[in-house]
Amino acid sequence: MVQSIFSDLLAELQEKKNHDASIERCKTIIKELENSLGKRVVVYFSSEIGTDAASMVNDEDAFIVENLLSVQSDKKDLVLILHSNGGFSLSAERIIDVCKNYCTKRGDGSNFFVIVPKKAKSAATIVALGSDKVYLRDTAELGPVDPQFIVADKEGNIQVEPAYLYVDALENIFNNHYGNLIEKYLKNNNKPLSRLPNEMRLRLLEQCNYAMYVSAKNELGLSDSIIEKISREKIVKNPSIELKDFDIFRDPHITKSHGRLINFSDLVANSLCKERIIESLEKLFDDTKKYKIFDTLLWELYVRKRQLVNDSGNNIVKTIESSGEFFVNFGMKKGQAKKNPAPEDGESAEGTPPL
């Protein structure tokens, strides 16, 4: 009886009582994928249930990727196989810079490609958009890149809240409660709260967290500037692409939820798809048979890696590897005992809102 890869893996894990055999199998798969593509491959997988920055896109990732790429390769082009729920926008920008710099320094016209087997959300979407071309499996998804705050209530319960909601909430207060009076004080003033009368200022602070508003506004500006930089680079190479093509990723009012998937059906009229910047994985291959073999291997890699980094029985929350080297990040996952106290209200895992 033929079973799915997931069923086979579960049987294997039950027999071996650990992930060692699966990790070794993944190393073999990566070599096979690299040989199939004839391109250099780096594989990045992170946990979907991680509770700290170790499982997120962070600055350490850029260092690890750069270290992997310091080993010479005779293969043209770089392919990053990417699965992540996101992390820090500045870290995503650094990963893009490392990968593009590698391709440029080769001097052979190498390109930087991203393959998404299932999810590259939030900051991982930034990494994907920053590549020369993104290849998605049929059910793969990108997502909105608006910043999120990790906040804790007085009982220590942690939740993730969209930064743009803080901005919208306060600006709605401005518009609905104070009308023209508040505009008098806020117009053309880079420190608006200091100009309000004391009574109005106290009433305003009672209704909102102004510090969170300022932080949220800054973080939204940061993610916007990174996306604008990426979009302008794309437009220089392909004038058919427009800034508005990036709005579905940039503007949370379009997608309504940070977890919302963005796939081919959402990008039908988008120039990023029309100009083949975002493309089906199948288009990477001229030979259908070769594509099917590759896709089967990629799915096996995804299933094995997902099980490894999401298993609460170990502390592995991320793996970054090439065909020759293997690095892991250790962190906390849902279902595991907490080691550190919850962050203060409005503080993220590293003091900055992740994406």
C-alpha positions, -999 to +999 in steps of 0.1 A: +000+000+000+014+034-010+013+060+018+019+097+018+052+112+027+038+125+060+025+090+070+059+075+061+076+101+082+054+095+112+061+058+110+099+065+107+098+089+137+079+064+158+104+037+150+136+058+154+123+080+183+141+110+169+146+131+138+182+120+130+173+099+100+150+126+087+177+152+090+201+130+070+175+124+044+170+161+040+207+166+033+204+141+005+173+158-009+190+192-010+219+177-030+194+162-054+175+195-058+207+213-064+218+188-091+183+190-107+184+227-110+221+231-118+221+261-095+234+268-060+208+261-033+204+274+002+174+261+023+158+281+050+130+266+072+116+281+104+090+271+130+054+282+127+049+278+164+080+295+177+075+320+206+107+340+204+130+358+179+151+327+173+123+313+150+118+346+132+137+362+103+165+379+122+200+394+117+217+361+126+201+346+095+220+370+072+252+361+088+246+323+084+236+327+048+267+348+041+288+322+058+273+295+036+279+315+005+316+321+015+323+286+002+330+288-035+307+271-060+309+265-097+271+267-101+256+298-116+227+315-099+215+313-063+182+297-052+169+302-017+142+277-007+123+297+019+096+287+045+089+312+072+061+331+090+082+362+091+103+383+115+121+416+113+120+438+082+155+451+085+168+415+088+149+406+056+166+436+039+200+423+050+193+388+037+184+403+003+216+423+003+238+393+011+222+372-016+223+399-043+259+408-034+269+372-038+254+371-073+270+404-083+304+395-071+304+363-091+305+384-123+288+358-144+253+372-146+240+351-117+205+357-105+190+354-071+158+333-071+134+323-042+114+291-042+084+290-018+072+254-011+044+266+011+047+299+031+069+329+029+049+354+050+055+389+062+092+396+064+098+364+044+076+380+017+100+409+017+129+385+011+110+369-018+100+402-034+136+413-031+148+384-053+151+386-091+123+360-094+099+342-071+087+306-079+057+294-060+044+258-057+007+257-067-005+260-030+023+283-018+015+317-004+030+351+002+015+376+026+011+412+037+043+429+051+027+453+076+045+453+110+030+434+140+034+442+177+039+414+203+021+427+234+014+413+268-014+421+291-011+424+329-016+387+333+013+380+309-009+367+281+008+374+248-009+384+216+001+398+182-015+430+171-012+448+137+007+481+140-016+498+115-046+494+139-029+516+165-024+543+138-059+540+125-074+540+160-056+572+170-062+590+138-099+581+140-099+597+174-084+628+159-110+629+131-141+619+150-137+636+184-117+667+179-123+678+143-110+711+132-097+720+167-071+692+167-060+699+132-051+734+143-025+720+167-014+690+146-009+706+112+027+709+101+040+700+135+064+671+140+057+669+178+019+672+177+011+660+212+032+687+228+011+714+212-022+703+225-038+720+255-032+701+287-069+690+292-071+678+256-038+660+259-049+642+291-082+631+275-063+619+244-038+598+265-067+582+284-081+569+251-049+556+234-013+546+239+004+575+221+039+560+224+026+529+206+011+551+180+044+568+173+062+535+172+036+519+149+038+549+126+076+546+124+075+509+118+049+513+090+071+539+074+101+515+076+083+486+059+069+510+033+104+524+026+118+489+021+090+479-002+094+511-021+132+505-025+124+470-038+097+482-062+118+510-077+147+485-084+121+463-102+107+492-122+142+502-134+147+467-149+111+464-161+091+497-167+059+477-171+058+472-133+042+500-113+044+510-076+007+501-072+016+464-080+031+462-045+001+477-027-014+442-021+016+434+000+022+469+015-013+481+024-030+461+052-064+478+044-065+457+012-059+422+027-076+431+061-056+404+080-019+399+084-024+362+081-042+365+048-027+345+020-017+361-013-014+336-041-018+334-079-055+341-078-049+374-060-022+384-085-039+377-119-040+413-129-007+422-112+023+431-134+046+411-111+029+380-125+024+393-160+061+401-163+070+368-147+086+382-116+063+359-095+058+326-113+046+290-109+074+266-100+066+246-130+078+274-153+113+269-139+115+236-160+113+229-197+107+192-190+075+183-172+089+150-160+119+168-144+095+193-127+074+165-112+104+148-098+117+181-084+083+190-069+080+156-052+114+160-036+106+196-026+073+184-009+092+157+010+117+183+021+089+206+033+071+178+052+102+166+069+115+201+078+080+213+090+077+183+113+112+189+127+109+227+134+073+224+147+079+194+170+075+207+206+096+177+217+128+195+206+141+231+207+150+233+170+131+263+156+151+270+124+174+253+100+195+271+074+217+248+052+234+242+019+244+209+003+276+210+025+267+227+058+239+226+083+230+252+109+202+252+135+186+278+158+173+268+192+144+285+208+110+281+224+078+268+209+042+268+219+035+240+244+070+243+260+076+258+294+085+295+294+120+304+305+118+342+303+092+366+316+067+381+291+077+413+275+063+446+287+033+461+271+041+472+236+075+455+235+083+428+210+107+398+214+136+422+205+121+455+213+110+461+177+078+450+160+084+420+138+066+415+105 
